Amino acid sequence: MTVNTTAAAVLALFLAAACTAPTPPRTQASTVGATACAHPQGPLGTETATTIDVIEQAYFCILGNYYSGPTLDPRTLLTAGFLALTQELDRDGRDVPDATMPALTGDRKADWAAFATAYRKITDQVPDLRDKLAVATLEAIVAALSDNHARWTHDDARPLDYYDGDGYGLGLQANVSSSQTDGSSPRVALAPLFVTTVLGGAARAAGLHPGDVIEAVNGSAPFVDGKVTPAIAALYPTYPEARPVELRLLRQTTGRRWTVTLKPGLYQRDLAALQVVRSKLLNDDVAYVRMTGFAPDSANRVLKAITRLRTGRTLAGVMLDLRGNGGGSPVEVARLVSAFVHGKVTAYQCTVDGRCAKSSTDDTVELLNLPLVVLVDHGCASACEHFSSAVKDLRIGRLVGTRTAGVISGPAQSYLLANNTVLSFPARHHLGPDREVIDRIGVPPDHYVPLTPQDAAAGRDPALAEALTLLHK
Amino acid sequence: MRQILVIAAGLAVVLAASACSTPAPPRSDAPPVTPTGPATLPAPTGDRPVGTTVLYLTDTSRPDPWNLDIDARELKVTLWYPTEQRDGQRALYMTPKESELLLKGSGIASAPYDTLSKTRTNAVQDAAPAGRKLPLVVLSPGFTKPMSTLTSLAEDLASRGYVVAGIDHTYESYATTLSDGRVAECLACDSDTDPGFGTGTVQGRVADVSFVLDQLPSKWDGSRVIDRSRIAMAGQSIGGAAAPAAMVKDPRIRAGIDMDGTTYARIPKTGFSKPFLFMGTEQHLPGGRDNSWDRDWKLLTGWKRWLVLTGAEHQSFTDSPLMADALAVKPLPATLPAARGAELTRTYVAAFLDQHLKSQRQSLLEKPSSRYPEVKFCPETCGRS
């Protein structure tokens, strides 16, 4: 399910960013296609087929609005798109003799015209593949940006029997996330592979437990020579993928080894656990708040929860659990940071030529004046890393756990394409309060506390225990 | 989501859009409009005068789902019913404070904040109920909306011989005045983008509805006029989603209507045979982005209809479009005129209830009508436009 969770979180981020980020700096962007695309307004219409016209719109939309649009060589986009087109032809055993790359010059309009002419000529010969080829081409053009906040959202059908709150997949989360397997997060995955959470569905029905070591996925080793293999990706199928997944498991506590076959599907999740902000009192003097995303109003929810837990007692501090926090709105980040420090810059958003806008604290937020410890891990991405880097650089608290995801190129904005699909990418790239790059590098914890399969099996949370110790020092 | 008059959409889509800080409705190129003065609700179409009263009920068996500091669920229930009293003080549409909170929450500043409180209603405040063995209809409003936003429908049903119990689901609306005068605001709005929010909210509304049905006989003197064997439920948006959910859970509810609400409740896989009416905008055509009606349709095995109103927007089923002039809000282009939306809503809701609670067969529900060409019958004869 993580795939879906992550996707949803990232989507939420896009939506939020689309609304809160300033209008893209169109005037300094290329004059070509500056108006090729607009932000979505209201509900999306019904998705229609992707055509060469949609690809054209996306191409000029990227050149006109993307972070590096002003300096981007259009040939990189078109070459990537053309390669994907030929690969898709090959995949279908339908290669076309004159599917050769047209000569390009670097002129945006002329190169598009040459590309479009070749594209039409090729696809006219395989009319039944037209839709598929268009999708492969546009996906490749977006991927050519190599930007973890660039995404084309299309064909996002969901199962008919889906209910709000349902998950899709095997019903488990392992210590290696889906973004580590698909390359979107550069965090190193460490052996062994083991179950961290059983969410429901097939995994629960098969009796899996946290701490169960996964020795093989569909007969393949998850690690070879200490390096993660693509086999792990099968743990996180997305709809409509429904092929059963075979896992060989070891339960270290009993020494039992066995094999289960899990069929991906929809499963119900615990509604309370889905709340983006949840809080409780730990040890009668620590306000523990778990926040799974920087959703609209989430900073206020966190602050309200702390105020409530603080009523009638003296707190030793605040523990903010941001493990698995997929990000969200930079506005919420700024508000939450502002409860701990005023008058500071939380991040910079910079154009490709190095002109930067500041994200600053919102000094109308009342200071809590409480010690802060933040739990982070490789699932803390995007806005979560904006927050974590601000906590670290501004010295308003300590980070406990493992290095963050490194998925924070810049706040994405959404653009509506003519077939009612959405293209998202940043107009600016993100830097930390010290103007350092956070993207891909991530934010290292002040106290490194990884989770072991033994901890997971015993229900121990060593990072939380360490955080509690720090707050009581 | 924070718009009162704007945005045609199912809840799921609106929830997604609420990630935004309320984009202004598309009216920038319109000439400036000035408020026309308070709105007057359309006259009820039935032959009986209408009375109304408010009841406050407290469920001490469960904590409030939104306000963690309150260990009971306080509800405001507004009743509309036939009366013999034609004259008397017409009921207040909402208080000036409620009007202010609703307009501020909806991002409307084009008219004085107390404007909605001046809306002229048709029901006589606290008139004595008249009649016997009257069917009961529970009404549930959309998210962030006070119950008052369904007054036009409620008054009309009462004039046709129904008792209507409209529930303000506390903290799910921008403004609910409680028994002690406190005004509860929209605490649920803080979490409306959480996954599972719709499912959880609907579960809470089901509990609210069952509690109101439990309490009505003993807590309202007028309840003697009600035939407790004839109960239906209708609602708009998430209030409409609560209707099938409540019916599945509470056997006292015999029939239900969902007006443009994305649904959340699990209907038993074995099927569910009570009469049900889906009535929506073109966002809810079969095969659309929100597939919740397609999903439920397969599981409804009894009498059912799926009507889509051409030109309707999400609020066409509520009083909101009727307030547009008073608020100097320009309606969305190419939408149903406010009065027509109210007429269609009243007509088809009443037809459904007359058929299923009063056993009066309605030809209107059998096929498209030349009098109401906007109403398309789905899924068979309503291709996507």
Interface residues (C-beta under 8 A of the other chain):
Chain A: A8 A12 L15 A16 A18 C19 T20 Q41 G42 P43 L44 T46 E47 R158 L160 D161 Y162 Y163 D164 G165 R269 L271 L274 Q275 V276 V277 A295 P296 D297 N300 R301 K304 R308 S329
Chain B: I7 A8 A9 G10 A12 V13 V14 A16 A17 S18 A19 C20 S21 P23 P26 L68 D69 C189 D190 S191 T193 D194 P195 G196 F197 G198 T199 G200 Q203 Y264 R266 Q283 G287 G288 R289 N291 D294 R295 R384
